[in-house]
């Protein structure tokens, strides 16, 4: 439209509650400097009635000021930094309302099981798995296994880098179990060194346990993941894991 709009992301102005007409007029005035309504109508391609209805709203918001010369109003955009003041006022108004909102909030009913889908769902689920974990807590896992190598690489990269860093930052104690079949593949990853043992008999895969939460990631079955919170189940899986861990080889 005009130079000021070419490389500018104006969605934040819309998020603040400004209409497209208000944004057009405000930006036009920033470029023009001072203008009567006529040039603004031509500049913005807005109807006469829209411009005359919008200018008072911008004046009320403090985004536009005007002076009268010979009975004709000349409009100017106020300093863009005034928008920050506008935001601060909104923030203060919300902060005043927040205690009332919190007092009326109903307690959440903690769900015992949740389903996640897709790669983003997987990331959210894994973050939720260790969300409440503290330094020294154990993170147990049966190695991730999939029949789709392409999807495996994408998930593995997240698990090996981002998710591993999260576990490391939290100071979690990691232990993993893997079929002997994957020894070479697993051993290539530095983060698994000393943390994974191998077995020559069938074991479950795609399962992670942390405190009272268990994550199941049957990735080849529609990229669906499950997160269950159950002390009974997690204790059972931990006991099973510990038995296998004693039988496994480094």
N, C-alpha and C positions, 0 to 999 in steps of 0.2 A: 504493500500500500504506500507507505512513505518510508524514508530512510530509517526512522526511529523504530519501526516495527520489523524490519527485515531480519535482524539477528537478535531479537529480544524474545525471551520467554515471558509472556504476560499472564500465564495461567495463575501465578501467585496473586495477581490483582483480582482475578475472578474468584479465587479462593477467599479473598477478603470481603467478598460480597458486592464488588463493583460489577455493574452490567457492562455489556459490550459497548453500549453507547457512551457510558461514563468513561470507560477506558479510552475509547477513540478520541473523545473531546479533550480529556486530560493530556494525552500524549500529543495531540495536535497543538494544544496551547504551549506545551513544553518546547515544541519546535518553533512555533510562530513567535512566541514571546507574549505579545499583547494583541488582542483581537476583539472585534465586535462579533456579533452572532453571524452576520452574513458570510464572512470568510470561513468561519468554522463549518457552516453548512456545506459550502463548496468543498472544503478540505476533507471532511469526513464522509461526504455523500449520504448524510443522514437527513431525514425530513426536517423541515422548519419546526414543526410542532415538537419533534423529538428533542432537538437541540435546546429549544426554549424550556422544555419540561425537565431536561437533564441538568442544565446549568445550576438551577437553584439547589438541586440535590448535592452537587459537587461543592457548592458554596457552604451548604450546611455541614458537610463532612470535613470542611476545612481544606479541601484539595484545590479550590479555586477562589480567587478574590476578584473584586472589580472596583472600578472607579467610574464616575459619571462625568462625561464631557458634553456639555450642551444638551443634556437630557438623554444622551446615548451611553449605554453601558459598554465599557471596555474590560474584557476579562483577561486574567493572567493565571497561570498555574502556580500554585504555591510551591515552596521548596519540597522536593521529593522526600527529604528527611522527615517531613511532617507525617508521612505514611507510617514511619516507625512509631511516632507518638500515637497514631490511630490504633496501631496494633497493640501497644502497651495498654491503652485504655480498654480495649477488648479483653486483654489478658486479665486486667484488674477486675473487670466486671465478672469474668468467669471465675476467678479466684474467690470472689465474694459468694458466688453461687455454689461453688464446689462442696463446702461442708453440708449444705442442704441436700445435694445430690447423693453424697456418700451416706448420709443418715437414712435416706430413703431406699438405698440399694439393698436388695434381698440377698441373703447369703447364697453363694453358689453351691449347688449340689455336685460334689466331686464324682465324676464319672469313673467307673472302674475299668472301662475298655473304650478305646478310640481307634478309628480307622483312618488311615492316611493313604493318599494315592498320588502317584507321580513322583518325580525327582524332588521337587520342592516340598512335597508332603513328607518324603523320607527325611529331608534335612530338618524339618520342623519336629518330626517325631524323635529323631536322635537328640536334638537339643533338649526336648522335653524329658527324655530319658535321664539325662544327667543334671537337669535344671536345679534340683534340690540337693545334689551330692556335695559332700564336703571333702576337704583334704584327708587322704588316708582311706577313703571309702574304696571298696573293690568294684572294678568294672570287669565282668566276666563275659566272654563271648565265644560262641562256636562259629568258626570262620564263615565268612560270606561266600556262598557258592551260587553260581547261576549258569544256565545253559546258553545265555546270550552274551558273548564276549564284549560286544559294543556297549551294551548297557552296563556290563560289569565294570568296564574301565571307568566310565563316568562316575559310578557309585564309589568305586574303589579309590579314585583320586580324592573325592570329598572325604571319605572315611580316613584315608591315609594322611591327608594334609589338614584341612580345616577342622574336622571333628577330632582328629588326634591332638591338634593344638589346644582345643577346648578342654580335652581330658587332661592334658599336660598342665595347663594353667590351673586347673582345679586340684591338681596333685592326686589324681586317682591312681590306685594300684591296679595295673592291668594284667590279666591272665587270659590266654586264648587257647582253644583246642582246634586242631585241624586234622583231616585225614592225611595219611602219609602221602597220598597221591599229589597233594598240593605243596609238598615240602619245598621244592625248588622255587616255585612261584612265590610262596609266602616268605621264604628266606631272603629274597631280593629286597624286600622292604626293610629299611633300617629300623623303623619304629617297632617291628615285631621281634627284634633281637632279644632273646632271653625272656620273652613274654609269651611265646607260643610253644606248645608241645604237640607231638604228633602221635597218631594211633593207627594201627593196621586193621581196625575193625570199624564197622559202621557207627557213626554218631550223627546226631542232628546237626544241621547247619543253619545259618541265617538267624541266629538267636543271640541277643545281648541281654545281660542282666545287670542292673545297678540298684542296690538297695531293694525296695519293694516293687520295682518296675521291671517288666520284661518286654523286649521289643522283638517282634517277628517280622522278617522281611522276605517273604516269598516272591522275590522280584520278577520272576518269570511268569507269574500268574497275574497279569494285568497291572503290574507295578503297584500292588496293594501292600500296605504295611499295617501292622497291628501293635498297639501299645496297651498292655494290661497292667493295672496296679493291683497287686494282690500279695500280701505277705505270705499267705499259705503257698501259693504257686511259686513265688520267688524263692522261698526257703527250700521247696522241693527241687527246683532246678539247680540251686546252689549246691545242695547235697549231692545231686547226681553229677554235677560238674566236678566237685571235689574228689569223688570216687574215680572218675575217669582221669583226672589230673595226676593222681598217684600212680596210675597204670601207664600213663603216656610217657613218651621219650622226647628228650630235647633235640 
